[in-house]
Amino acid sequence: MEEKLREIIEPLVLHAGMDLVQVEYLRAQAGMTLRITIDKAGGVSVEDCAQISRLVSDVLDVKDPIPGAYNLEVSSPGINRPLVKEDDFRRFAGEKAYIKTRTMIDGRRRYRGIIKKIEDGRVHVEASDGEFVIPFDEISRARLDII
């Protein structure tokens, strides 16, 4: 569902001059929630979130890809921005990140360190206990680790 929604939403966000960071469709306390995270150079304003919310809401009302009711949330990625695409790792090379993998790699599933580079589908991370090479496809969750 999330990939289908991304295909619908991403062109709208790009046309508005922003980047689509993440699309999550999840069960929340108040029912189903569609959470969209956007970003742009210089940061995202409340007006940016409102603009994308209106655009997405209008298009989803017409295309109707989601059965039943849901809540729509549009927000900025915050200081500990999720890292979702390979380009995110390129963009934030030199920054501290927290990465969790699907399976054990080098005897662990959690890594905290500086993103050195991404090359040939592998993320190179320099941690306090060495440098690790993590296949991008094995990453289940990653984010900047500013605070």
Secondary structure, DSSP 8 states (H G I E B T S, - for coil): -HHHHHHHHHHHHHHTT-EEEEEEEEEETTEEEEEEEEE-TT---HHHHHHHHHHHHHHHHHH--S-S--EEEEE---TT-B--SHHHHHHTTTSEEEEEEEEEETTEEEEEEEEEEEETTEEEEEETTEEEEEEGGGEEEEEE---
